[in-house]
């Protein structure tokens, strides 16, 4: 059993970005037509991710000409050229199957907002400014009494 896992792990791809359901993805797929090969882009919302290891798959949903289209992609398939994360969604579910019944603005997913940490100097300066502003207000209150 351990040998099987070792062999399977050798087929895992390492160029796949971290993404979760709710994220908008752009999947570049290699398509072979006759003797020609081209790359087709499929962009939509990831609504599910299941499995593990070499059997892991993810489902991407988009609307094309008013029709909902879903595709299930094997994560480690050689036909996938690359996966890009266009935007990160903020959802509280692992499976977003409820999006199948929604259209238009109702089918939108909130975007996750990333907050950058400020430097300590900036925070100290803003605290000093607040203290300076608060002192005159206290004096005015005392003067009124």
C-alpha positions in Angstrom: 0.0 0.0 0.0 2.8 2.4 0.8 4.5 1.7 -2.5 1.3 2.6 -4.4 1.2 6.0 -2.5 4.8 6.6 -3.4 4.2 6.0 -7.1 1.0 8.1 -7.0 2.9 11.0 -5.3 5.4 11.0 -8.1 2.6 12.0 -10.5 1.4 15.0 -8.4 1.9 18.4 -10.0 3.6 21.2 -8.0 2.6 24.1 -10.2 -1.0 24.3 -9.0 -1.9 27.4 -7.0 -3.9 27.3 -3.8 -7.5 27.8 -4.4 -10.8 27.0 -2.7 -14.5 26.9 -3.7 -15.7 30.5 -4.3 -12.5 31.5 -6.1 -12.7 32.7 -9.7 -10.4 30.5 -11.8 -9.0 30.7 -15.3 -8.1 27.1 -16.5 -6.0 26.7 -19.6 -6.8 23.4 -21.3 -4.9 21.7 -24.1 -7.3 20.6 -26.8 -6.2 18.3 -29.6 -8.2 18.7 -32.9 -6.9 16.3 -35.5 -3.2 16.8 -35.7 -3.3 20.4 -34.3 -3.1 21.3 -30.6 -4.4 24.5 -29.1 -5.1 26.0 -25.7 -8.7 26.9 -24.6 -9.4 29.0 -21.6 -12.3 28.2 -19.3 -13.0 30.9 -16.7 -15.6 30.6 -13.9 -16.2 30.1 -10.2 -14.9 27.0 -8.5 -18.0 25.4 -6.9 -16.5 22.2 -5.5 -13.2 20.4 -4.8 -13.2 16.8 -4.0 -10.9 13.8 -3.6 -7.2 13.7 -2.7 -3.9 12.8 -4.3 -3.9 12.0 -8.0 -7.7 11.5 -8.0 -8.5 15.1 -6.8 -11.0 17.0 -9.0 -12.5 20.4 -9.0 -15.7 21.8 -10.7 -15.8 25.2 -12.4 -19.1 26.9 -13.3 -19.7 29.8 -15.7 -22.5 31.3 -17.8 -22.0 31.2 -21.5 -24.6 32.9 -23.7 -27.2 32.6 -21.0 -26.6 28.9 -20.3 -24.9 27.6 -17.2 -21.8 25.4 -18.0 -20.0 23.3 -15.5 -16.8 21.4 -16.1 -15.1 18.9 -13.8 -11.3 18.9 -14.1 -8.9 16.4 -12.7 -6.4 18.5 -10.7 -3.3 16.7 -11.9 -4.3 16.1 -15.5 -1.6 16.6 -18.1 -4.3 18.3 -20.3 -4.3 21.3 -17.9 -1.7 23.7 -19.1 -2.1 26.1 -16.1 -4.6 27.4 -13.5 -4.8 31.1 -12.6 -6.7 32.5 -9.7 -8.4 35.6 -10.9 -9.9 36.6 -7.6 -10.5 35.1 -4.2 -14.0 34.5 -3.0 -15.3 34.8 0.5 -17.7 31.9 1.2 -18.6 29.7 4.2 -19.4 26.5 2.3 -17.2 23.8 0.8 -19.7 23.0 -2.0 -21.5 25.9 -3.7 -24.2 23.9 -5.5 -26.7 26.5 -4.5 -25.2 28.8 -7.3 -26.9 26.4 -9.9 -30.3 27.9 -9.1 -29.1 31.5 -9.1 -28.5 33.9 -12.0 -27.1 37.4 -12.6 -26.2 39.5 -9.5 -27.6 36.8 -7.1 -25.0 34.4 -8.3 -22.1 36.7 -7.4 -19.6 35.7 -4.7 -18.2 38.3 -2.3 -14.5 39.0 -2.8 -12.2 38.3 0.1 -10.5 41.5 1.2 -6.9 41.1 2.3 -5.7 43.6 4.9 -2.1 44.7 4.9 -0.4 45.4 8.2 0.8 48.9 8.7 4.2 49.8 10.0 4.5 50.6 13.8 5.7 54.2 13.1 2.5 55.1 11.2 0.3 53.6 14.0 2.3 55.5 16.7 2.0 58.8 14.8 -1.8 58.4 14.4 -2.1 57.6 18.1 -0.1 60.8 18.9 -2.4 62.8 16.7 -5.5 61.4 18.4 -4.2 62.3 21.8 -3.5 65.9 20.7 -7.0 66.2 19.3 -8.6 64.8 22.5 -6.8 67.1 24.9 -8.5 70.4 23.6 -11.9 68.7 23.7 -11.5 67.8 27.4 -10.4 71.4 28.2 -13.4 72.8 26.4 -15.7 70.5 28.4 -14.1 71.6 31.7 -14.4 75.3 30.7 -18.2 74.9 30.0 -18.8 73.5 33.5 
